[in-house]
Amino acid sequence: MTFKHLKKRMKSSFKSINENLLAERFPGKATVDGFLVEVDRMARFPDQCGDRYPDFKEACDGLLRAIENEDFDALRDRYADVKRVRDACHRGKK
């Protein structure tokens, strides 16, 4: 899998998680599991992820904990954390 393909898949999964949050629902397990697998695959591209990957991974782990604890407010906060780190990474690439 190329990094470009991985990013497209992650974008789709992340969008689905956001759509669920906007509808005030927990995202489906398959969506979250798929997103987290994709996060782990990012580590295979250290030249693309750089030094922000550990922060991104930590934020994604927080997202998973919020879902496991069925804490919707924490889920919303952790989603914002993931988005913040992702956006910082993307800004650094431009």
Secondary structure, DSSP 8 states (H G I E B T S, - for coil): --HHHHHHHHHHHHHHHHHHHHTT----HHHHHHHHHHHHHHTT-HHHHGGGHHHHHHHHHHHHHHHHTT-HHHHHHHHHHHHHHHHHHHHHH-
